[in-house]
C-alpha cells in the first residue's frame, strides 16, 4: 500500500474494529458485593475511663472478614475519632470490639438532649479480596449515646456555673487528711445561688464533709471543710482501680440536680496516694 493510501484510512474503520473487539471481550464482570457486617455501640468500664465507645463488629457474611480501620461519625459529639486496627471477624457471629474515642457531647439544646443518628465507617475485606469502605448505621435511638450526651451537657452546665477544687491538705494526728471542698463561681456565671447537695468518695477513699450548703447569691466562693481517709487497703484494689481520683458531686442549679465531679490536681493525687499507702501499710508508689 502506498503512503497516500495509508494516509487515507477512514476513521469509521477504527470504530468498527473497536466495537468488534468489545463484542469479543464480552460484558464487564459486575463488582463483587460489599462484605456483610453490622455494628453496635457498647461501652465497658475501661472504655468509660478512656472516653471510648467499643464499636462492636458482627460478621454477617459467609467467610471471614478483616477490618483495618474504624471511624465514628457522631453528629451530636465533637472530636469523635478514627482507629487503625487489624481485626479478624470469623464467621459464626463472634463479636469483635474496637475501642474508638467518642469525643465530647455538644448538642445540648433542649431540656433532654438526645443523640442524632450515628454511623461507623469501616474499612473491611473478605479474606484475600479487595478492601471496601462501608458505612454502618448504629442502632437508633441509642440509650447509651443519649446517656453520654446528657452527661457531657450536664458537666458543661456545671462548669459554666462553678469550679470545684480541693483546698490545702493537712495531716491529722491519726494519719488521715483535713482539707476542704472549694466552690468558686465561674467567670461570667450569673449571681444565682448554687447548692452543693452531695459529695461522694470512691472505692479507695472516703470524703466526709463537715457540712454542705450554698454558694450564696452573688458570693464569689465558699469552702466546706472535710476529712479524707483510706477506705480499701487491699493491694489488688489499689493497683487495679480505674478511677482512683474521681469524686462525684451533686449540685442543685435552678432547682435541677446536676451531677459533676471535683477537679483533682496532680498535687492532690500525690497527697491522697501518700496518705492511703501510709494508712494501709503499703509501699510508696513505684516501689
Beta strands, then each sheet from edge to edge (+ up, - down):
strand 1: 37-42
strand 2: 52-59
strand 3: 65-73
strand 4: 77-78
strand 5: 82-89
strand 6: 95-101
strand 7: 104-105
strand 8: 119-126
strand 9: 132-137
strand 10: 162-166
strand 11: 170-171
strand 12: 177-185
strand 13: 194-199
strand 14: 205-209
strand 15: 214-215
strand 16: 221-230
strand 17: 248-253
strand 18: 256-261
sheet 1: 1+ 2- 6+
sheet 2: 5+ 3- 8+ 9-
sheet 3: 4+ 7-
sheet 4: 10+ 12- 11+
sheet 5: 10+ 12- 16+ 14-
sheet 6: 15+ 13- 17+ 18-
end
